[in-house]
Amino acid sequence: MSTRTHADSLRWVEHGTALFTTHVARSNEQQMSQPSILPGWTRKHVVAHVAANADALGNLVRWARTGERTPMYTSPEQRNADIEAGAQRPVTELTEWLNASVHELGDAMAALTGEQWRTEVVTAQGRTVPATEIPWLRAREVCVHAVDLGMGTTFADLPDDFLTALITDIQGKRCLDEVPGGSLPAVAAYLAGRPHSLADVADLGPWL
């Protein structure tokens, strides 16, 4: 069972962000316009989603800092519209948005006090959690979507302790009594609904 800490999540955010932004920085318009691993999404869609997620989590950080209720998104429809609009941007503009959102979220999280980190906020799924969960939510996004870009990063490139925490998290959310045997990367990929190497397992459908 995972026993992730706040410090773990912050470390995984840094690791996943480096993987993700490096891929984007090295890409051109043609590469970013190609399909991602996610059905129906180009790589630009994935980048727009990760940038928008940083902005949205920044709203939760603001909530924790000020005590003023600030939802992640205005509505699911607005979230989807922002991603679709972002995916139509030139890759230079998309990269600028990604980098700005990453830095703003990082600076905002670094400025929170211990008391502010304990403030309860509400996720886009309606869960009430302490603000200390924000780094974990971000770590999942940047790490898993770095794989979704389909540019060379795989689940095997993610830290073992992150994969263990991810497996525990998804197992709970999918209400699974047990998970199949296999390597950490393969099991994590399977539970996340991504391409995997496990045989004779049921299709769980998409996640995240």
Secondary structure as UniProt FT lines:
FT   HELIX           6..25
FT   HELIX           29..32
FT   TURN            39..40
FT   HELIX           43..66
FT   HELIX           76..87
FT   HELIX           91..110
FT   HELIX           114..117
FT   STRAND          120..122
FT   TURN            124..125
FT   STRAND          128..130
FT   HELIX           131..133
FT   HELIX           134..148
FT   HELIX           155..157
FT   HELIX           160..173
FT   TURN            174..175
FT   HELIX           184..191
FT   TURN            192..193
//
